[in-house]
């Protein structure tokens, strides 16, 4: 059965983000609410964003169809303060958020290089300006929601730099299964007792590594151990004998700790905090930028480590323990591998015999270990995960 577009796209996004189910509230285009009324829910706003982008994608401007992208923030200050993730060209007067104005402004926004900045004003969505990326490295850490229409009738919703859900050809497609215990467990381990969304969105950092691997065009394998596991649990050996199978890092390269440090700096110095002096604001901003740069450096190094023959091995807390690892064979014969389809079905079989050593190693790594996950990139640029779901070894294309 085809989804009830666009509400099902919103529902899929909220479910994958771990948010409450879709509310029945709906924000009609151009609607306004009275001061004593409750503000529209995020679900209602997202539904309007998706629906309006869908119709705008099929509208022409001077006979041409143009791709469109919008980025949503709860207030304009999200674009204008804090870490310089955005360069905002602000309109003197906001423009109504509707399909006609979107189609008219699409050529000027030139997605994907920049987006139309959308904010709520008195209960109604408006286009406040054109927001361009100040730099990819900082923008990738930004967690604002983007809604894009790359071609007519196709709408995708992003959290930060990463696509979460897409509507295309009557189907809702996602990059990962709705049941994602491995990633949920990793995010809890990294966050520990912190509630910061920046920490809890660890999958975004992992996907940045995958993107870097794709861009290098060398292929590679990144594997993440289960909770409490280390290299001895993986290889069954300790000491010097272990070094024949891996290139260990001592100390481990701490991506997880770098993410926690960045989140701590941002929470201690929020971008809209009132300052007593410009000097204090500059120092706080510099601290956030330094920790952000540290995260970027660690991510870049991990990507380069994946080019070495073998696997990069990370702990459940996202510490890089080793690289160039020759993973051990499976404990038992893997009888079947399921290839997931974009609409969440896992009824297609994948032949490992037709795949390379990376695919066989990744499948062996997760077989029998439901809390492990492997990210694999082929030399042809195809990226996927291997994970165990409901007792099945699943190959999930990204």
Order of alpha helices (4+ residues) and beta strands (2+ residues): alpha-alpha-beta-beta-beta-alpha-beta-alpha-beta-beta-alpha-beta-beta-beta-beta-alpha-alpha-alpha-beta-alpha-beta-alpha-alpha-beta-beta-beta-beta-alpha-beta-beta-beta
